[in-house]
Amino acid sequence: MRSCLTGTFLFERGKRMDKIQQVQEEALQAINGASNLQDLEQLRITYLGKKGSVQALMQEMKSLPKEEKPAFGQKVNVLKQLVTDAFDQKQVELSSGAIHAQLEAEKIDITLSGRKKEIGTIHPLYLVQQELEDLFLGMGYKIAEGPEVELDYYNFELANIPHDHPARDMQDTFYIDPNTLLRTHTTAMQMRELEKAKGQLPIKLICPGKVYRRDDDDATHSHQFMQCEGLVVGEKITLADLKGTLTYMANAMFGEGRTVRFRPSYFPFTEPSVEVDVSCPFCNGKGCSVCKGSGWIEILGAGMVHPHVLEMNGFDPEKCSGFAFGVGLERVAMLKYGIDDIRNFYTNDMRFLKMFNRFD
Ligand code: DAH
């Protein structure tokens, strides 16, 4: 009887152990075979959840004979650990797979060529203006500004060009009303600065800016262009100072080795007045098509500030003197960059402007 009981007992125990083994095999196989995270979660509930197979085996333990509990419990614990490990490992595997799948789906083709951003260029006239400003700032000059819509008083009267003066015909003016006009030359700013100084010395400045004249546009004429005025007033300023300054400027703007030549001229606001030529930078003064064989190129008008202009602005011409000049920026830019038509500066042809792109 005893042996029979023992036999039944052993048989029952064997069955229970087999069941654990069976759950283990089934769980591990299912977990390893899971193809996505949702299925895996379902398997976790089935095997490791509160009502899952592993928990059911734990419950079963309560009804076991005492001596059997430790071995059974240990085996269930091993099962739980194995299933948990398999679950964790599969979860990591499927998650990284999911990330890869997501990355794959959201792929951006970075090999597509981008859109080129158009970068603006610096206008050649502004390049020349900047160069002149740097040059004169380096010599201790100030930079002054003034209005483009100007009073007749500054453009003409203070510049020694009264109403009936024939020199008014030299400059075809855009009038806004009898007293107001578009300035015809940067000399208007020279007059404003002289007046502002109230007789105080010294004065050393340049005034770059746009000017306007009623001209018919062609390759060398434009109704709007740019000038840069220069003015120095102090004690014992002479024509030699003007010549030295302009020679320095010509060398800086057109290359070393330039010389300047003064030709007598006439401007109402200077006495004596000169027109200034620079030795041709293209042929070094030998004569070429640019300088029309003369070896010289005219670049500006200049002179010693007229004593009457000094007087009208509150300076004593016995005690001080000054020189002034007015240079056309188009002329300088045309010579520097080999441009043969002044209209290029204002027609905004992108092919022309892009030639001055210093970023390409
Ligand atoms: N204002 C003159 C013009 O527009 C240029 C000029 C000549 C300016 C002589 C000056 C000067 O300051 O001294 O043609």
Residues whose N, C-alpha, C, O or C-beta is under 5 A from the ligand:
A	BS01	DAH	T184 H185 T187 G230 F267 T270 G301 A302 G303 A324 F325 G326
